[in-house]
Amino acid sequence: MAALSKYLPGFKATCLTVGILDMFLASTMLIGGVMEKMAEFKVPAPLLASPHYHDAMFWVFLHMFMIGVLITMIGILAENPVKQLWVARVLVLMHCVYFTLDIRTSDNYFGSALYQGPSSVAPVFIDLLYILLFLRLSFTTSVKKTEEAVVA
């Protein structure tokens, strides 16, 4: 297990990876045209034509970009191991919420297929990856030892 953990990213690398990936994915949706990209999820044409839907989806992807900026900045600036531990735990919970939202609307056994096609499941897998990365940081032994040393 010790050999495997040396290849897994630490707090800073995890935050940078997740943050930059969020910014990249959101940028591709915004640059590629929000409605054009949402058409790939078989959203009905009348809904795609709605300015309200466009505004909502634009907001979602801009918000995703901004969350990516925040996670990146936290990865760069948070140096206290105790605070890193708590940030990782909060990010696990946040991404569990996103996972739940994405799985319930995707085209899978547990979902409603509100968004259809194989690409509708991609956000679910991305959420799961983020959960696993931050969950690992939430239980990292070296961070817990540091936490115990700070408390003592």
N, C-alpha and C positions, 0 to 999 in steps of 0.2 A: 504494500500500500504506500509506503514511503517513496518508493521509486516512481509510482504513478503520480503522487502529489507534486513532485518537483516539475512535472510537465503541465500541471493545471495552473491556470492564471490566478494571480493573487488579486487583492482588492482593486488596485489601480488598473491593472490590465483588464480585469472583468468590466469595470465601469467604463473604461475607454472603448472596449469592444462593443458593449451593449449600446452605449451612447452614440458612437459613430455609426453603428449599424442602424439604429433608429433614425438618425439624421439622413443616412443614405436612402433607406427605404421610403421615408416620407418625401424626400426630395424627388425620387423617381416618380412617385405618385403625382406630386405637384407639377413637375416639369413635363411629364408625359400627358398631362391633362387629366384632371380628376374624373370627369365624366367618361372619357375614353377608357381610363383604367377600370372604372366601376362597371363599364359595359362588359368587361371580361368576366365579371361575376354574375352575368346574366340578369342584371337589374333591368326591370321593364322600361321600355323606351319612354312612356309618359313620365315616369319618375325621373329618368335621366334628363328630361327636358325641363324639369322643375327648378327654378332658381333657388327655391328653399332647400332642395336636396343638394344642389351644388354648393350652396353656402355652408350647409352642415358638414358635408364631406371635406370641403376645403378647410374648415375649422378643425376637423378631426386630424387631418394630416399635418396641418400647421402646428397643432397641439403636440402631436407625436414628435415633430421636429424639435420643439421647445423642450419637451421632456428629455430628448436625447442630449440637448445642450446641457441641461441640468445634471444629468447622470455623468456626463463627461467632466463637467466642472467639479462635481463631488469627488470623482476619481482622482482628479488632479490635486485638489485642495485638502481633502480629508486625510490627515496624517495620524490622528489619534486612533489607536487600535480599538478602543472601546467604542468610539463613535462609528468607526467603520463597521463593527459588528452590528450595531443597531441600525445603521443605514442599510446594510445587507438584509437584515430581517424585515425592515419596512418594505424594501423593494421586492422581497419574496411575496409579501402580502399584496402589494399593488399588482404585481404581475399575475397573481392568482385571480384577482378580479378581472383583469384583461383576458386571461385564459377562459374564465367562465363566460364572459361576454362573447368571445370569439367562437367557442365551441357550441354555444347554444344557437348561433345563427349560421354556422357553416354546414356544408353538405356532407354530413356523416351520420352514423347510427344514432348519436345522441343529439344531433342538431336539428333545426327546423328547416334547413336548406333555404333560408331566406336569401342567402348568397349561394349560388350554385356553381358546380364544377370543382375539379380537383384543386384549383388555386385557392378556393375558399378555405381549405384546410391549412394552407401555408401559415397564416397568422397563429393558428393553434400550436403548430410545431415551434414557431419562433418563441411564443410565450413559454412553452414548456422548456426550451433551451435556457431562456433567461431565468426561469424559476430554478432550474437545476444549478445554474452557475451561482446565483445568489444564495441558494439553500446550502450549497457546499461552503460558501464563505460564512454562513450563519453558524456553522458547527466546526469551524476550523480549530484544531487543537492549539496551534500557536497563538491564535487570537484570544482564545479562552484563557490560556496561561497568562497572557499579558493583562487581560481583564482582571484576573485574580490578583495579580501583582499590584495593579493600580488600586484596587479596592482595599487590599491589606495594609 
